[in-house]
Amino acid sequence: MSHAWRTQPAFDAARPPLSETPTPSLDEMAQAPGATQTLYRVVYERVGRRGGRDGSPPPPPLTVWATSADSLAEHIHHDVRRYLASRETEVTVDLENMRGCIFAGFNNGGGFRLEAVATADGGAR
């Protein structure tokens, strides 16, 4: 039985156009009415065993709107799950240093840097 997906994940070279970029959900916006949304570009340095390690390319950057570090971590978690063999994954985001880590079980599952591309004010409450 072959498990090629575990040893050589197929990274998607293309990302959806900006018009299809995930935005905060209605539930997320209801929790923070009037919150400022930020468009982040997540540039992966390494994800999993092969993505960006040993000469292999990391996954392509993810561009996503988020209102908080927690919501950004959820988007990143959803994006990187397919590249990790571990079912126990956790993503931490440090907006102050514009960096983050991916944990896969008890192992380092990778890292990334963040770029703030744009902001949109939520308006008055």
C-alpha positions in Angstrom: 0.0 0.0 0.0 1.4 3.4 -1.0 1.2 6.5 1.2 2.7 9.0 -1.3 0.6 11.8 0.2 2.6 11.4 3.4 6.0 11.6 1.8 5.5 14.1 -1.0 2.4 16.3 -0.6 1.2 18.0 -3.7 1.2 21.7 -3.1 -1.3 23.8 -5.0 0.7 26.2 -7.1 -2.2 28.5 -7.6 -4.4 30.2 -5.0 -7.8 31.6 -5.6 -8.0 35.2 -6.9 -8.4 37.9 -4.3 -12.1 38.1 -4.9 -12.4 34.6 -3.6 -10.1 35.2 -0.6 -11.8 34.0 2.6 -13.2 36.7 4.8 -14.4 36.7 8.4 -17.6 34.8 8.9 -20.8 36.5 10.0 -20.4 34.9 13.4 -16.9 36.3 13.7 -18.1 39.8 12.7 -21.1 39.5 15.2 -18.6 38.9 18.0 -16.7 42.0 17.1 -19.0 44.5 15.6 -17.1 47.4 14.0 -13.8 45.5 14.2 -11.0 46.4 11.8 -10.3 43.7 9.3 -6.8 43.1 8.1 -5.8 41.4 4.9 -2.8 39.2 5.7 -0.4 37.3 3.4 0.8 34.2 5.1 4.2 33.2 3.7 5.1 29.7 4.8 8.7 28.9 5.5 8.1 25.2 6.2 5.1 23.0 6.7 5.3 19.4 7.6 8.2 17.0 6.7 8.6 18.0 3.1 7.1 21.5 2.5 10.1 23.8 2.5 12.6 21.3 3.9 15.3 19.4 2.2 15.1 21.6 -0.9 11.4 21.1 -1.5 9.2 24.2 -1.9 6.9 25.3 0.9 3.2 25.7 0.2 2.3 28.9 -1.7 1.4 32.0 0.3 -2.2 32.3 1.7 -4.0 35.6 1.5 -6.9 36.0 4.0 -8.9 38.6 5.8 -9.1 38.3 9.6 -10.2 40.4 12.6 -8.0 38.8 15.3 -5.0 36.5 15.8 -7.4 33.7 16.7 -9.4 34.0 13.5 -6.2 34.2 11.5 -4.9 31.0 13.2 -8.1 29.2 12.3 -7.7 30.1 8.6 -4.1 29.0 8.6 -4.9 25.8 10.5 -7.5 25.0 7.8 -5.0 25.7 5.1 -2.1 23.6 6.4 -4.0 20.5 7.6 -3.7 18.8 4.2 0.1 19.1 4.4 0.6 17.5 7.8 0.5 13.8 8.7 -0.4 14.5 12.3 -4.1 14.8 13.2 -3.2 16.9 16.3 -2.2 20.2 14.9 -2.1 23.7 16.5 -1.3 27.1 15.0 -0.1 30.0 17.0 0.0 33.6 15.6 2.1 36.4 17.0 0.8 39.6 15.4 3.3 41.8 17.3 6.2 40.0 15.6 4.3 39.1 12.5 5.3 35.4 12.8 3.7 32.1 13.7 4.3 28.4 14.4 2.6 25.2 13.5 2.7 22.3 16.0 2.0 18.8 14.9 1.5 16.7 18.0 4.7 17.2 20.0 6.7 18.2 16.9 7.5 21.4 15.2 5.2 21.3 12.2 6.6 24.4 10.6 6.6 28.2 10.6 5.5 31.2 8.7 5.8 35.0 8.5 2.9 37.5 8.1 2.6 40.5 5.9 -0.3 43.0 6.5 -1.4 43.9 3.0 -4.5 46.1 3.7 -6.9 47.1 6.4 -10.6 47.9 6.3 -12.3 49.7 9.2 -15.5 48.2 10.5 -17.1 51.6 11.1 -18.9 53.0 14.1 -20.6 50.6 16.6 
